[in-house]
Amino acid sequence: MKKLYLFISLLLSLFVAACSSTNTKMSEMSAEATVQNAQVAKSEKLGTKWGDEISSNVTEVNLKRLSSSPIAESQVRYASKKYVGKAVNSLSLAAGKISFSIVDDAQRPLPLFRDGQQYYLSGKDGQSYQLKYQNHSNSTFEVVASVDGLDVIDGRAASRSNSGYVLRPQGGGDY
C-alpha cells in the first residue's frame, strides 16, 4: 500500500511539474511575441498620407463635453509586418458602448492583433483604410481620432482637446 501511495505522489508531482513547465513555456512564448511585435524594422515602417481622396463633410454642432478627460482611449500600432497575437475584428471602448474597427475600401474589417493591452495592424504601403466607429448606446459620444499624430479632421497636430466626430445614439461613422 505504501508503494501505491509513493507511486501516486510521484505521478502527481510529475503532472504538476509538467503543467508548470507548460505555463513557463507559454509565458516565454508570450514574452517573445511581445518583443517581436514591439520591434519594427525601418523597412517595415509605414507613414500616413493624409487626405487620400475621401470627402468628409464636417458640420459644427453645439455640444459641450461633460469632462476634459477621455472616458476611453486606445492606440493601434501598425507597420508592414506580420504581428503575433490574438486576431480580433474590432475593439470595445467605453465599456462596450462603442466599437472600433479598421476597414478597407470594401468595408471589410482588417484584423487587429492583440498582445496584452497592445493592438497592432499589419498594413501595406499605399493601402487605404478607414476608422469605423459604432455607438451601441443611447448616449451621444465624441470621437477625437488621430493617425500618426495627425488629427483625422484637419491633418494638424493631434490633441485630446481638438474637436471630434459626434456619434449619435445607435449611430456610427467611417473616417
One Martini backbone bead per residue (centre of mass of N, CA, C, O) as a GRO file, in nm:
protein
  175
    1MET     BB    1   0.057   0.064  -0.019
    2LYS     BB    2   0.303   0.251  -0.003
    3LYS     BB    3   0.378   0.224  -0.303
    4LEU     BB    4   0.119   0.349  -0.414
    5TYR     BB    5   0.154   0.632  -0.284
    6LEU     BB    6   0.428   0.688  -0.410
    7PHE     BB    7   0.336   0.668  -0.703
    8ILE     BB    8   0.113   0.887  -0.694
    9SER     BB    9   0.297   1.120  -0.600
   10LEU     BB   10   0.487   1.106  -0.841
   11LEU     BB   11   0.274   1.151  -1.059
   12LEU     BB   12   0.172   1.429  -0.952
   13SER     BB   13   0.444   1.572  -0.969
   14LEU     BB   14   0.477   1.543  -1.273
   15PHE     BB   15   0.219   1.688  -1.351
   16VAL     BB   16   0.280   1.960  -1.217
   17ALA     BB   17   0.546   2.006  -1.363
   18ALA     BB   18   0.427   2.000  -1.647
   19CYS     BB   19   0.235   2.238  -1.612
   20SER     BB   20   0.448   2.453  -1.530
   21SER     BB   21   0.617   2.418  -1.784
   22THR     BB   22   0.400   2.512  -1.984
   23ASN     BB   23   0.357   2.795  -1.865
   24THR     BB   24   0.645   2.888  -1.909
   25LYS     BB   25   0.647   2.851  -2.216
   26MET     BB   26   0.408   3.044  -2.268
   27SER     BB   27   0.542   3.294  -2.142
   28GLU     BB   28   0.785   3.297  -2.332
   29MET     BB   29   0.619   3.323  -2.593
   30SER     BB   30   0.476   3.587  -2.514
   31ALA     BB   31   0.732   3.758  -2.472
   32GLU     BB   32   0.840   3.716  -2.759
   33ALA     BB   33   0.597   3.845  -2.905
   34THR     BB   34   0.621   4.124  -2.777
   35VAL     BB   35   0.900   4.187  -2.890
   36GLN     BB   36   0.831   4.141  -3.189
   37ASN     BB   37   0.606   4.360  -3.208
   38ALA     BB   38   0.788   4.611  -3.111
   39GLN     BB   39   0.963   4.542  -3.356
   40VAL     BB   40   1.062   4.779  -3.617
   41ALA     BB   41   1.164   4.805  -3.913
   42LYS     BB   42   1.235   5.036  -4.142
   43SER     BB   43   1.093   4.872  -4.384
   44GLU     BB   44   0.807   4.850  -4.206
   45LYS     BB   45   0.742   5.133  -4.217
   46LEU     BB   46   0.469   5.363  -4.197
   47GLY     BB   47   0.282   5.625  -4.358
   48THR     BB   48   0.087   5.899  -4.376
   49LYS     BB   49  -0.158   6.001  -4.626
   50TRP     BB   50  -0.320   6.264  -4.600
   51GLY     BB   51  -0.665   6.265  -4.741
   52ASP     BB   52  -0.671   6.144  -4.985
   53GLU     BB   53  -0.996   6.071  -5.167
   54ILE     BB   54  -1.177   6.176  -4.924
   55SER     BB   55  -1.493   6.279  -4.832
   56SER     BB   56  -1.570   6.510  -4.553
   57ASN     BB   57  -1.849   6.612  -4.390
   58VAL     BB   58  -1.842   6.904  -4.188
   59THR     BB   59  -2.015   6.998  -3.891
   60GLU     BB   60  -2.144   7.208  -3.663
   61VAL     BB   61  -2.199   7.175  -3.309
   62ASN     BB   62  -2.381   7.214  -2.993
   63LEU     BB   63  -2.152   7.094  -2.767
   64LYS     BB   64  -2.067   6.958  -2.439
   65ARG     BB   65  -1.839   6.856  -2.240
   66LEU     BB   66  -1.830   6.672  -1.935
   67SER     BB   67  -1.511   6.633  -1.986
   68SER     BB   68  -1.152   6.654  -2.013
   69SER     BB   69  -1.164   6.348  -1.993
   70PRO     BB   70  -1.138   6.054  -2.116
   71ILE     BB   71  -1.323   5.745  -2.115
   72ALA     BB   72  -1.149   5.656  -2.371
   73GLU     BB   73  -0.849   5.473  -2.486
   74SER     BB   74  -0.666   5.402  -2.792
   75GLN     BB   75  -0.408   5.195  -2.957
   76VAL     BB   76  -0.266   5.152  -3.291
   77ARG     BB   77  -0.028   4.969  -3.435
   78TYR     BB   78   0.175   5.000  -3.744
   79ALA     BB   79   0.289   4.775  -4.012
   80SER     BB   80   0.494   4.591  -4.247
   81LYS     BB   81   0.389   4.320  -4.072
   82LYS     BB   82   0.388   4.034  -3.878
   83TYR     BB   83   0.176   3.962  -3.627
   84VAL     BB   84   0.137   3.859  -3.287
   85GLY     BB   85  -0.176   3.718  -3.193
   86LYS     BB   86  -0.490   3.800  -3.136
   87ALA     BB   87  -0.751   3.807  -3.353
   88VAL     BB   88  -0.943   4.102  -3.431
   89ASN     BB   89  -1.207   4.318  -3.555
   90SER     BB   90  -1.254   4.466  -3.269
   91LEU     BB   91  -1.309   4.725  -3.037
   92SER     BB   92  -1.386   4.795  -2.702
   93LEU     BB   93  -1.549   5.083  -2.578
   94ALA     BB   94  -1.689   5.208  -2.314
   95ALA     BB   95  -1.807   4.937  -2.207
   96GLY     BB   96  -1.933   4.865  -2.514
   97LYS     BB   97  -2.059   5.130  -2.651
   98ILE     BB   98  -1.801   5.111  -2.840
   99SER     BB   99  -1.686   5.045  -3.166
  100PHE     BB  100  -1.369   4.947  -3.323
  101SER     BB  101  -1.244   4.973  -3.662
  102ILE     BB  102  -1.070   4.853  -3.954
  103VAL     BB  103  -1.118   4.936  -4.296
  104ASP     BB  104  -1.163   4.893  -4.612
  105ASP     BB  105  -1.301   4.994  -4.912
  106ALA     BB  106  -1.508   4.727  -4.871
  107GLN     BB  107  -1.566   4.704  -4.548
  108ARG     BB  108  -1.339   4.528  -4.445
  109PRO     BB  109  -1.199   4.394  -4.186
  110LEU     BB  110  -0.906   4.444  -4.022
  111PRO     BB  111  -0.686   4.278  -3.852
  112LEU     BB  112  -0.630   4.267  -3.511
  113PHE     BB  113  -0.361   4.253  -3.275
  114ARG     BB  114  -0.332   4.099  -2.960
  115ASP     BB  115  -0.100   4.213  -2.689
  116GLY     BB  116  -0.246   4.238  -2.434
  117GLN     BB  117  -0.286   4.598  -2.446
  118GLN     BB  118  -0.203   4.564  -2.742
  119TYR     BB  119  -0.233   4.693  -3.082
  120TYR     BB  120  -0.229   4.557  -3.425
  121LEU     BB  121  -0.140   4.637  -3.775
  122SER     BB  122  -0.125   4.498  -4.091
  123GLY     BB  123   0.026   4.668  -4.340
  124LYS     BB  124   0.034   4.855  -4.652
  125ASP     BB  125   0.168   5.019  -4.889
  126GLY     BB  126  -0.100   5.231  -4.994
  127GLN     BB  127  -0.320   5.159  -4.807
  128SER     BB  128  -0.653   5.180  -4.756
  129TYR     BB  129  -0.843   5.330  -4.482
  130GLN     BB  130  -1.082   5.305  -4.207
  131LEU     BB  131  -1.246   5.444  -3.939
  132LYS     BB  132  -1.469   5.256  -3.726
  133TYR     BB  133  -1.771   5.362  -3.566
  134GLN     BB  134  -1.993   5.236  -3.293
  135ASN     BB  135  -2.297   5.307  -3.135
  136HIS     BB  136  -2.463   5.107  -2.862
  137SER     BB  137  -2.616   5.355  -2.747
  138ASN     BB  138  -2.815   5.633  -2.589
  139SER     BB  139  -2.561   5.802  -2.631
  140THR     BB  140  -2.340   6.070  -2.669
  141PHE     BB  141  -2.037   6.095  -2.867
  142GLU     BB  142  -1.690   6.172  -2.886
  143VAL     BB  143  -1.443   6.155  -3.153
  144VAL     BB  144  -1.087   6.160  -3.121
  145ALA     BB  145  -0.887   6.128  -3.404
  146SER     BB  146  -0.572   5.964  -3.493
  147VAL     BB  147  -0.280   5.964  -3.723
  148ASP     BB  148   0.037   6.000  -3.667
  149GLY     BB  149  -0.043   6.277  -3.502
  150LEU     BB  150  -0.303   6.326  -3.681
  151ASP     BB  151  -0.579   6.477  -3.745
  152VAL     BB  152  -0.860   6.360  -3.922
  153ILE     BB  153  -0.992   6.637  -3.996
  154ASP     BB  154  -0.711   6.848  -4.055
  155GLY     BB  155  -0.395   6.740  -4.018
  156ARG     BB  156  -0.313   6.823  -3.754
  157ALA     BB  157  -0.221   6.823  -3.456
  158ALA     BB  158  -0.279   6.621  -3.208
  159SER     BB  159  -0.559   6.635  -2.962
  160ARG     BB  160  -0.780   6.604  -2.702
  161SER     BB  161  -0.895   6.911  -2.755
  162ASN     BB  162  -1.008   6.848  -3.003
  163SER     BB  163  -1.223   6.808  -3.229
  164GLY     BB  164  -1.491   6.586  -3.316
  165TYR     BB  165  -1.687   6.324  -3.361
  166VAL     BB  166  -2.029   6.248  -3.369
  167LEU     BB  167  -2.205   6.001  -3.176
  168ARG     BB  168  -2.492   5.887  -3.203
  169PRO     BB  169  -2.738   5.712  -3.114
  170GLN     BB  170  -2.686   5.418  -3.282
  171GLY     BB  171  -2.440   5.518  -3.432
  172GLY     BB  172  -2.203   5.610  -3.702
  173GLY     BB  173  -1.860   5.594  -3.852
  174ASP     BB  174  -1.639   5.688  -4.124
  175TYR     BB  175  -1.274   5.808  -4.133
   0.00000   0.00000   0.00000
